[in-house]
Amino acid sequence: MNVKNKNIAIIGLGYVGLPLAVEFGKIRTVFGFDTNEKRIEELKSGSDNTLEIPPDDLSKANKLVYISNPTKLEDCDIFIITVPTPIDIANRPDLSSIIKATETVGKIIKDGAIVIYESTVYPGCTEETCVPILEKESKLKFNKGFFCGYSPERANPGDKVNTLVTIKKITSGSTPEVAKEIDILYQSIIKAGTWKASSLKVAEAAKVIENTQRDLNIAFVNELSVIFDRLDIDTSEVLEAASSKWNFMPFHPGMVGGHCIGVDPYYLTHKAEEVGYHPQVILAGRRINDNMARYVARTVIRLMLKNKVDVAQSTIGVMGITFKENCPDIRNSKIVDLVKELQNWGANVIITDPWVNADEVMHEYGIQIGTIDESNKIDALVVAVGHNQFRAMRPKQLINLCYPKNPILADVKAIYNRQEAEEAGFTVFRL
């Protein structure tokens, strides 16, 4: 078995699949498949609306072929599935996209094919859920007619430093021989090198604990923020002081959204409960983080009431709706929960964000993107995302966006100097 001369198909051209397809497309033939024909036409035109791949980098992938018809994948030997694996409304794993993708691939694979999964799953999912589908659709036997691999994505949307090629890649295969070939395959594009795991399950587990660990660390500082607020202590100052010790881990409070950190822990706890163990620490962390949007909203309302602002007649501005700064990614944005909570109190909420596509936000969340300026003044301002455009503003500029009577500034990301904001005339709250 030799992967060097095999045709590759990347299934799904989103935040994970496109960078992968581009890197392979610079050095060998690769087919980028997506069911969204609009997305295919956009990429063919040389642009990427996720802003992950600049036009000049897209043009360098001259061996990348974009397709939306799965029958054109029949000549491929290696299939890399990168479709989203979110959670449902009850925080249970939603495997519908990966199941559909697996069914599509299963219908077209031939003897000797390798199917590699990069989508986040719980430990054991590839072999327990995906392999039976591949066997059923292909009529081939696992580890005889076809083989599997798991290489978890480590994408960090909006990060131009820690990119696909600069992050060490975990690889694994369903047999030792296949594991070796898959490792060689990824070594051809990953400058940072690879880490070959001993099994698919180990690789799957490594992925979910990476983000679960981060989730728990953020939950800890979020809880500290709630405590310190009641003690009238600025959390940022505490963390700055504590960071003077060499081994203190500098995590910061915030609303945990996005496709990974707010999702992956639920994949791990789902599997844990399936085998008879009810996680305590992990789920406690999730409860804390899932509640932060409501906590911020209610703190803003409390301060408005304290300042004798009529909440039901008020207008609250929210700056930012993406799940993180300097990227257009709105997946699992907790700012949506913040907005809905403010609206539940009767406030008129205006949301602005220079990074997003307004139509996409309306389609995904039913939220209209508006404008906050001196002609559309507000009673309270929530700076929810640390976009560079917002960081460049000063409290004296922000105060001009507000009515002069007792305005509230909720500096969720603690990007402004508290003293400067208070001197400008704000009642300040920050995590």
PAMIVEX-908722 format. One record per residue (C-alpha): y, x, z; residue in one letter. Coordinates in steps of 0.5 Angstrom, whole numbers, plus 500, padded with zeros to 3 digits. Each point is the difference from the previous one (the first is absolute). Layout:
+-----+-----+-----+------+
!  c2 !  c1 !  c3 ! rest !
+-----+-----+-----+------+
!   Y !   X !   Z !    a !
...
+-----+-----+-----+------+
% end
This chain:
+-----+-----+-----+------+
!  c2 !  c1 !  c3 ! rest !
+-----+-----+-----+------+
! 500 ! 500 ! 500 !    m !
! 507 ! 503 ! 498 !    n !
! 506 ! 496 ! 501 !    v !
! 505 ! 505 ! 495 !    k !
! 498 ! 496 ! 494 !    n !
! 500 ! 493 ! 502 !    k !
! 505 ! 495 ! 499 !    n !
! 504 ! 497 ! 506 !    i !
! 502 ! 493 ! 501 !    a !
! 505 ! 499 ! 505 !    i !
! 500 ! 492 ! 503 !    i !
! 506 ! 498 ! 502 !    g !
! 507 ! 503 ! 499 !    l !
! 504 ! 499 ! 506 !    g !
! 503 ! 505 ! 505 !    y !
! 493 ! 503 ! 501 !    v !
! 497 ! 500 ! 493 !    g !
! 506 ! 502 ! 495 !    l !
! 501 ! 507 ! 503 !    p !
! 493 ! 501 ! 500 !    l !
! 499 ! 498 ! 493 !    a !
! 507 ! 504 ! 498 !    v !
! 497 ! 506 ! 503 !    e !
! 493 ! 500 ! 496 !    f !
! 504 ! 498 ! 494 !    g !
! 503 ! 506 ! 500 !    k !
! 494 ! 504 ! 499 !    i !
! 494 ! 495 ! 497 !    r !
! 499 ! 494 ! 497 !    t !
! 501 ! 494 ! 505 !    v !
! 500 ! 492 ! 499 !    f !
! 505 ! 497 ! 505 !    g !
! 498 ! 493 ! 501 !    f !
! 504 ! 494 ! 503 !    d !
! 499 ! 492 ! 499 !    t !
! 508 ! 500 ! 500 !    n !
! 502 ! 500 ! 493 !    e !
! 507 ! 500 ! 502 !    k !
! 499 ! 507 ! 504 !    r !
! 496 ! 503 ! 494 !    i !
! 506 ! 498 ! 495 !    e !
! 505 ! 503 ! 505 !    e !
! 496 ! 507 ! 501 !    l !
! 499 ! 500 ! 493 !    k !
! 508 ! 500 ! 499 !    s !
! 500 ! 506 ! 505 !    g !
! 502 ! 497 ! 506 !    s !
! 497 ! 498 ! 507 !    d !
! 504 ! 495 ! 504 !    n !
! 497 ! 503 ! 507 !    t !
! 504 ! 506 ! 498 !    l !
! 494 ! 504 ! 502 !    e !
! 499 ! 504 ! 494 !    i !
! 507 ! 502 ! 496 !    p !
! 500 ! 499 ! 492 !    p !
! 499 ! 507 ! 499 !    d !
! 494 ! 501 ! 504 !    d !
! 497 ! 494 ! 496 !    l !
! 502 ! 503 ! 494 !    s !
! 496 ! 506 ! 502 !    k !
! 493 ! 496 ! 501 !    a !
! 499 ! 500 ! 492 !    n !
! 493 ! 499 ! 501 !    k !
! 500 ! 494 ! 504 !    l !
! 499 ! 493 ! 496 !    v !
! 502 ! 494 ! 503 !    y !
! 496 ! 493 ! 499 !    i !
! 499 ! 493 ! 503 !    s !
! 494 ! 499 ! 496 !    n !
! 493 ! 502 ! 504 !    p !
! 496 ! 500 ! 494 !    t !
! 504 ! 506 ! 498 !    k !
! 497 ! 504 ! 506 !    l !
! 493 ! 500 ! 498 !    e !
! 500 ! 507 ! 498 !    d !
! 502 ! 502 ! 507 !    c !
! 495 ! 504 ! 504 !    d !
! 505 ! 500 ! 507 !    i !
! 503 ! 494 ! 503 !    f !
! 505 ! 501 ! 505 !    i !
! 502 ! 494 ! 504 !    i !
! 507 ! 500 ! 503 !    t !
! 501 ! 492 ! 501 !    v !
! 504 ! 497 ! 506 !    p !
! 496 ! 498 ! 506 !    t !
! 505 ! 496 ! 505 !    p !
! 498 ! 496 ! 505 !    i !
! 500 ! 492 ! 500 !    d !
! 505 ! 496 ! 505 !    i !
! 495 ! 500 ! 505 !    a !
! 500 ! 508 ! 500 !    n !
! 493 ! 500 ! 497 !    r !
! 498 ! 505 ! 494 !    p !
! 502 ! 497 ! 493 !    d !
! 495 ! 503 ! 496 !    l !
! 501 ! 496 ! 494 !    s !
! 503 ! 505 ! 495 !    s !
! 495 ! 505 ! 502 !    i !
! 495 ! 495 ! 498 !    i !
! 503 ! 498 ! 494 !    k !
! 501 ! 507 ! 498 !    a !
! 493 ! 502 ! 501 !    t !
! 497 ! 494 ! 496 !    e !
! 504 ! 502 ! 494 !    t !
! 498 ! 507 ! 501 !    v !
! 492 ! 498 ! 501 !    g !
! 500 ! 496 ! 494 !    k !
! 502 ! 506 ! 496 !    i !
! 497 ! 507 ! 503 !    i !
! 494 ! 503 ! 497 !    k !
! 495 ! 505 ! 502 !    d !
! 502 ! 506 ! 504 !    g !
! 507 ! 497 ! 502 !    a !
! 504 ! 502 ! 506 !    i !
! 504 ! 494 ! 503 !    v !
! 505 ! 503 ! 505 !    i !
! 504 ! 496 ! 505 !    y !
! 507 ! 502 ! 503 !    e !
! 502 ! 493 ! 503 !    s !
! 500 ! 499 ! 507 !    t !
! 494 ! 497 ! 503 !    v !
! 496 ! 500 ! 506 !    y !
! 495 ! 505 ! 502 !    p !
! 493 ! 498 ! 496 !    g !
! 504 ! 496 ! 495 !    c !
! 499 ! 503 ! 494 !    t !
! 492 ! 500 ! 501 !    e !
! 500 ! 494 ! 503 !    e !
! 504 ! 495 ! 496 !    t !
! 502 ! 504 ! 493 !    c !
! 493 ! 503 ! 499 !    v !
! 496 ! 494 ! 499 !    p !
! 505 ! 497 ! 496 !    i !
! 500 ! 506 ! 495 !    l !
! 492 ! 499 ! 500 !    e !
! 501 ! 493 ! 499 !    k !
! 504 ! 500 ! 494 !    e !
! 498 ! 507 ! 497 !    s !
! 492 ! 499 ! 501 !    k !
! 500 ! 507 ! 502 !    l !
! 498 ! 503 ! 506 !    k !
! 504 ! 503 ! 505 !    f !
! 499 ! 508 ! 500 !    n !
! 496 ! 500 ! 494 !    k !
! 504 ! 496 ! 495 !    g !
! 506 ! 501 ! 503 !    f !
! 504 ! 503 ! 506 !    f !
! 506 ! 499 ! 504 !    c !
! 505 ! 504 ! 504 !    g !
! 506 ! 499 ! 505 !    y !
! 506 ! 504 ! 500 !    s !
! 505 ! 496 ! 504 !    p !
! 508 ! 500 ! 497 !    e !
! 505 ! 503 ! 504 !    r !
! 506 ! 498 ! 497 !    a !
! 507 ! 500 ! 503 !    n !
! 504 ! 495 ! 496 !    p !
! 507 ! 503 ! 499 !    g !
! 498 ! 507 ! 502 !    d !
! 502 ! 505 ! 495 !    k !
! 497 ! 506 ! 504 !    v !
! 494 ! 498 ! 502 !    n !
! 497 ! 497 ! 494 !    t !
! 493 ! 499 ! 497 !    l !
! 499 ! 508 ! 498 !    v !
! 503 ! 503 ! 506 !    t !
! 495 ! 496 ! 505 !    i !
! 493 ! 502 ! 502 !    k !
! 495 ! 495 ! 497 !    k !
! 494 ! 498 ! 503 !    i !
! 494 ! 499 ! 496 !    t !
! 493 ! 497 ! 501 !    s !
! 494 ! 498 ! 495 !    g !
! 494 ! 496 ! 501 !    s !
! 495 ! 506 ! 499 !    t !
! 502 ! 508 ! 501 !    p !
! 500 ! 501 ! 493 !    e !
! 505 ! 494 ! 498 !    v !
! 504 ! 502 ! 506 !    a !
! 501 ! 507 ! 497 !    k !
! 502 ! 498 ! 493 !    e !
! 505 ! 495 ! 503 !    i !
! 503 ! 505 ! 504 !    d !
! 500 ! 505 ! 494 !    i !
! 504 ! 494 ! 497 !    l !
! 505 ! 499 ! 505 !    y !
! 501 ! 508 ! 500 !    q !
! 502 ! 500 ! 493 !    s !
! 507 ! 496 ! 502 !    i !
! 501 ! 501 ! 508 !    i !
! 504 ! 506 ! 501 !    k !
! 499 ! 500 ! 507 !    a !
! 492 ! 500 ! 500 !    g !
! 495 ! 495 ! 502 !    t !
! 496 ! 498 ! 506 !    w !
! 493 ! 498 ! 498 !    k !
! 497 ! 495 ! 506 !    a !
! 493 ! 500 ! 501 !    s !
! 499 ! 493 ! 498 !    s !
! 504 ! 494 ! 497 !    l !
! 500 ! 497 ! 507 !    k !
! 503 ! 506 ! 503 !    v !
! 506 ! 500 ! 495 !    a !
! 501 ! 492 ! 501 !    e !
! 501 ! 501 ! 507 !    a !
! 504 ! 506 ! 500 !    a !
! 505 ! 496 ! 495 !    k !
! 501 ! 494 ! 505 !    v !
! 500 ! 504 ! 507 !    i !
! 506 ! 504 ! 496 !    e !
! 505 ! 494 ! 500 !    n !
! 497 ! 497 ! 506 !    t !
! 502 ! 506 ! 504 !    q !
! 507 ! 500 ! 498 !    r !
! 500 ! 493 ! 501 !    d !
! 498 ! 501 ! 507 !    l !
! 505 ! 505 ! 501 !    n !
! 506 ! 496 ! 498 !    i !
! 497 ! 494 ! 504 !    a !
! 501 ! 505 ! 506 !    f !
! 508 ! 501 ! 498 !    v !
! 501 ! 493 ! 499 !    n !
! 497 ! 498 ! 507 !    e !
! 505 ! 506 ! 503 !    l !
! 506 ! 497 ! 496 !    s !
! 499 ! 493 ! 503 !    v !
! 499 ! 503 ! 507 !    i !
! 506 ! 504 ! 499 !    f !
! 505 ! 495 ! 497 !    d !
! 498 ! 496 ! 507 !    r !
! 502 ! 506 ! 504 !    l !
! 506 ! 501 ! 496 !    d !
! 498 ! 507 ! 497 !    i !
! 501 ! 502 ! 493 !    d !
! 493 ! 501 ! 497 !    t !
! 502 ! 505 ! 495 !    s !
! 504 ! 505 ! 505 !    e !
! 493 ! 500 ! 504 !    v !
! 496 ! 502 ! 494 !    l !
! 505 ! 505 ! 498 !    e !
! 499 ! 503 ! 507 !    a !
! 493 ! 499 ! 501 !    a !
! 499 ! 504 ! 493 !    s !
! 503 ! 506 ! 503 !    s !
! 493 ! 501 ! 502 !    k !
! 495 ! 504 ! 495 !    w !
! 495 ! 495 ! 500 !    n !
! 503 ! 494 ! 500 !    f !
! 499 ! 495 ! 494 !    m !
! 506 ! 498 ! 497 !    p !
! 499 ! 493 ! 498 !    f !
! 505 ! 494 ! 500 !    h !
! 500 ! 493 ! 501 !    p !
! 501 ! 495 ! 494 !    g !
! 497 ! 494 ! 497 !    m !
! 493 ! 502 ! 497 !    v !
! 499 ! 497 ! 493 !    g !
! 497 ! 503 ! 493 !    g !
! 494 ! 500 ! 497 !    h !
! 496 ! 505 ! 505 !    c !
! 502 ! 501 ! 507 !    i !
! 501 ! 492 ! 501 !    g !
! 494 ! 499 ! 497 !    v !
! 494 ! 505 ! 501 !    d !
! 499 ! 499 ! 507 !    p !
! 498 ! 493 ! 499 !    y !
! 495 ! 503 ! 495 !    y !
! 497 ! 504 ! 505 !    l !
! 500 ! 495 ! 506 !    t !
! 497 ! 495 ! 495 !    h !
! 494 ! 505 ! 499 !    k !
! 500 ! 501 ! 508 !    a !
! 499 ! 493 ! 501 !    e !
! 495 ! 499 ! 495 !    e !
! 495 ! 505 ! 504 !    v !
! 502 ! 497 ! 507 !    g !
! 506 ! 504 ! 502 !    y !
! 506 ! 497 ! 502 !    h !
! 506 ! 505 ! 499 !    p !
! 505 ! 500 ! 506 !    q !
! 505 ! 506 ! 499 !    v !
! 501 ! 499 ! 492 !    i !
! 501 ! 492 ! 500 !    l !
! 505 ! 501 ! 506 !    a !
! 504 ! 505 ! 496 !    g !
! 499 ! 495 ! 494 !    r !
! 503 ! 494 ! 504 !    r !
! 506 ! 504 ! 503 !    i !
! 502 ! 503 ! 492 !    n !
! 499 ! 493 ! 497 !    d !
! 505 ! 497 ! 506 !    n !
! 505 ! 505 ! 499 !    m !
! 504 ! 496 ! 494 !    a !
! 500 ! 494 ! 505 !    r !
! 502 ! 504 ! 505 !    y !
! 506 ! 503 ! 496 !    v !
! 502 ! 493 ! 498 !    a !
! 500 ! 497 ! 507 !    r !
! 504 ! 506 ! 503 !    t !
! 505 ! 499 ! 494 !    v !
! 501 ! 492 ! 502 !    i !
! 500 ! 502 ! 507 !    r !
! 506 ! 505 ! 499 !    l !
! 503 ! 495 ! 496 !    m !
! 500 ! 494 ! 505 !    l !
! 502 ! 505 ! 506 !    k !
! 506 ! 501 ! 495 !    n !
! 501 ! 493 ! 500 !    k !
! 499 ! 500 ! 492 !    v !
! 497 ! 493 ! 498 !    d !
! 494 ! 502 ! 497 !    v !
! 498 ! 493 ! 496 !    a !
! 507 ! 501 ! 496 !    q !
! 500 ! 508 ! 499 !    s !
! 498 ! 504 ! 495 !    t !
! 496 ! 506 ! 501 !    i !
! 499 ! 506 ! 495 !    g !
! 494 ! 504 ! 499 !    v !
! 500 ! 507 ! 496 !    m !
! 494 ! 502 ! 497 !    g !
! 493 ! 496 ! 499 !    i !
! 495 ! 505 ! 497 !    t !
! 495 ! 503 ! 505 !    f !
! 503 ! 507 ! 500 !    k !
! 506 ! 503 ! 498 !    e !
! 502 ! 503 ! 493 !    n !
! 495 ! 496 ! 496 !    c !
! 499 ! 493 ! 497 !    p !
! 493 ! 498 ! 504 !    d !
! 500 ! 494 ! 503 !    i !
! 493 ! 499 ! 502 !    r !
! 499 ! 497 ! 506 !    n !
! 507 ! 501 ! 502 !    s !
! 501 ! 498 ! 508 !    k !
! 508 ! 499 ! 498 !    i !
! 497 ! 493 ! 497 !    v !
! 498 ! 498 ! 507 !    d !
! 506 ! 502 ! 503 !    l !
! 504 ! 496 ! 495 !    v !
! 496 ! 494 ! 501 !    k !
! 501 ! 501 ! 508 !    e !
! 507 ! 500 ! 499 !    l !
! 500 ! 494 ! 495 !    q !
! 496 ! 496 ! 505 !    n !
! 506 ! 501 ! 505 !    w !
! 504 ! 496 ! 495 !    g !
! 504 ! 506 ! 498 !    a !
! 502 ! 501 ! 492 !    n !
! 497 ! 507 ! 498 !    v !
! 502 ! 504 ! 495 !    i !
! 496 ! 506 ! 497 !    i !
! 502 ! 506 ! 496 !    t !
! 496 ! 506 ! 498 !    d !
! 502 ! 504 ! 494 !    p !
! 493 ! 502 ! 499 !    w !
! 496 ! 494 ! 498 !    v !
! 499 ! 495 ! 494 !    n !
! 503 ! 494 ! 503 !    a !
! 495 ! 496 ! 495 !    d !
! 494 ! 503 ! 503 !    e !
! 503 ! 499 ! 507 !    v !
! 501 ! 492 ! 499 !    m !
! 493 ! 500 ! 497 !    h !
! 497 ! 503 ! 505 !    e !
! 503 ! 498 ! 506 !    y !
! 505 ! 494 ! 498 !    g !
! 506 ! 504 ! 502 !    i !
! 506 ! 501 ! 497 !    q !
! 504 ! 506 ! 499 !    i !
! 507 ! 500 ! 501 !    g !
! 507 ! 504 ! 502 !    t !
! 503 ! 502 ! 506 !    i !
! 507 ! 502 ! 499 !    d !
! 507 ! 499 ! 503 !    e !
! 500 ! 493 ! 496 !    s !
! 494 ! 498 ! 503 !    n !
! 501 ! 502 ! 508 !    k !
! 494 ! 499 ! 505 !    i !
! 500 ! 499 ! 507 !    d !
! 494 ! 505 ! 501 !    a !
! 497 ! 506 ! 496 !    l !
! 493 ! 502 ! 500 !    v !
! 499 ! 507 ! 497 !    v !
! 493 ! 499 ! 499 !    a !
! 498 ! 506 ! 495 !    v !
! 503 ! 507 ! 500 !    g !
! 501 ! 500 ! 492 !    h !
! 505 ! 506 ! 499 !    n !
! 505 ! 495 ! 497 !    q !
! 500 ! 497 ! 507 !    f !
! 500 ! 507 ! 504 !    r !
! 506 ! 502 ! 496 !    a !
! 504 ! 495 ! 503 !    m !
! 504 ! 500 ! 507 !    r !
! 501 ! 495 ! 505 !    p !
! 507 ! 500 ! 498 !    k !
! 498 ! 497 ! 493 !    q !
! 495 ! 496 ! 503 !    l !
! 505 ! 496 ! 505 !    i !
! 504 ! 498 ! 494 !    n !
! 494 ! 496 ! 498 !    l !
! 500 ! 496 ! 506 !    c !
! 505 ! 495 ! 503 !    y !
! 504 ! 503 ! 506 !    p !
! 497 ! 496 ! 505 !    k !
! 495 ! 503 ! 504 !    n !
! 495 ! 503 ! 494 !    p !
! 493 ! 502 ! 502 !    i !
! 497 ! 506 ! 496 !    l !
! 493 ! 501 ! 501 !    a !
! 498 ! 507 ! 497 !    d !
! 493 ! 499 ! 500 !    v !
! 499 ! 507 ! 497 !    k !
! 505 ! 504 ! 505 !    a !
! 504 ! 503 ! 494 !    i !
! 507 ! 499 ! 503 !    y !
! 503 ! 503 ! 506 !    n !
! 500 ! 495 ! 505 !    r !
! 507 ! 502 ! 503 !    q !
! 503 ! 500 ! 493 !    e !
! 497 ! 493 ! 499 !    a !
! 503 ! 498 ! 507 !    e !
! 507 ! 503 ! 499 !    e !
! 500 ! 496 ! 493 !    a !
! 499 ! 494 ! 504 !    g !
! 493 ! 498 ! 500 !    f !
! 495 ! 498 ! 505 !    t !
! 494 ! 504 ! 498 !    v !
! 493 ! 500 ! 501 !    f !
! 495 ! 505 ! 497 !    r !
! 493 ! 501 ! 501 !    l !
+-----+-----+-----+------+
% end
